């Protein structure tokens, strides 16, 4: 499977909420980074996708513009879902970058506007404060707490 097919497999599995197949695309030494979940490594990165796909009830996902050159690649993807804490509809537009090793994704970085995301997910508080370091830190801490709780309830990530 070439790297473009690997990206397609990852996002097709995401569309199907198939976290196991998503995890199969990741190298065991995966490093994941995005504005909400910075610096996740290994099983913690894999657990994040398990948590997110398990929690989503109305996820709609599209992906496009897959490009790969040698051991790097990128694509654009969009997710539409209801944010679990508020029930508010989110349409997040994300640009992803990848590094490949041994036929798997070893680095995955998602880039999106956290202020736009917080405006949609949190409403007025997100719109007014989502750009501030205080709110960004609060969002990251909430996400980290949720992931830690999820991992503690799922011993496969020990």
N, C-alpha and C positions, 0 to 999 in steps of 0.2 A: 504494500500500500504506500503510495507516495504521500507527501506532506499535505497536499491539497485534499486528498481523500481522507486523511486523518482529521483535518479541521472539519470537513463535512460530516464525518462520523460523529465527532464530538457534539456539534450543534444539532444534528438530527436526533441524537440521543437526548439532548437537552429538550428539544421540542416534545419528545415522548416521555419526558420526566424519568428517563432511564439512567439514574445516577451510577449504576454499576458499569454500564457501557461507557459513560463519560469518564469514569475513573480508569478504565482500561486504556484510555488514550493518553493518560498521564504517566510519565516516568516516576519511579518510586521516590526520586529526589526532586520532584516538582517544586518550583517556586512560583507562587501566585501573588499578584499585587493588583489592587484597585483602590479607589478612594475610600471605600468603606472597610475593606478587609486588606490592610497593607501587610506585606511580609508573611504570608502563610507558606509553610513548608510541608512537604511530605503528606502524611495522613491528615493533617489539619486542613490542607487545601482540598483534599478529596472529601473530607467530612463536610466542608462548606457546601459543596454542590449537592451532597446527599440531603443536608438540612434544607437548602433552598428549594430543591425539587419536591421534597416531602411536604413542605409548608404551603406550596402554591396550589391554589384551587382553581384559578382561572388564568393561568399563564398562557400567553400567546407569544411565540418567538419566531423571528425571521432572521436570516443571515444572508450576506451577499459580499461581493467584491473580494473573494478569496484570492490572495496572491502569495506565492511562495518562491523563494530564491535560495537555493542551496539549503542551509540549515535554519533559515528564518522564514517567517510568514506573517500575514496579517489578514484581517477581515473586518467587516462591519456587521454588527448585529443589533437588533432592537427587541426589547421585551416590553410587553404590555401586561400588567397584572394589578391586582389590588394589594396595597401594602397592608400586611397583617395587623399592625398595631392601630391603624386608623381606618382601614377599609377604603382609603382614597385610591383612585386609579392613578397608576404611574405608567408613563411611556418613556422608557429609558433608551437612549441612543448611545451605543458603545462602540468604540474602536478597539480592537484586540490586536496584540502583537504576540508572536510566538517565537520560541527557539526550540529546535528539535535535537534530540540525541537518541541514538539507537532505535530510530523509528517511532519515537514517542515524544510528547510535548514535555520539555523539561523546564521551560519558562513560559509563563502566561501572564500578560499584563493587560488589564482592561482599563480604558481611559474614558471617563464621562464627567459631565459637569455636576459636581455634588450639590451645588446651590440649586440648579434646576431640579435635580432629583428630590432634594429636601422640600422644595416648594410644592412639588406634586404630592409627595408622600406625607408631608406634615402640615400642609396648608399654610395659613398665615404665619405661624411661628417659623416655618421653614423658609418662607419667602423673605421675612424680615431679618432672620438671624442665620440662615443657612450658609451665608458666605463667611461668617465669623469663625475664627479659630475655636472659640468656645463651643459652638454648635457642631462643627466638624468633629471635634474631640468627643463630644457627647454621643454623636451618631456612631463613631468607631467603637467607643466603649460599650454601647448597647449591643452592637453587632458581635463584639468579642465575647460579651457575657452570654448572649444567645448561643454562640458556637460552643463555648466551654460547657454550657448546660447540655447541649445536644450531644457532645462527645462523651460526657459523663454517663449519659443514658444509652450509649451505643458502644459497648465494649470492643467492637471490631476495630476501633480507633486507638486502643491502648498501645 
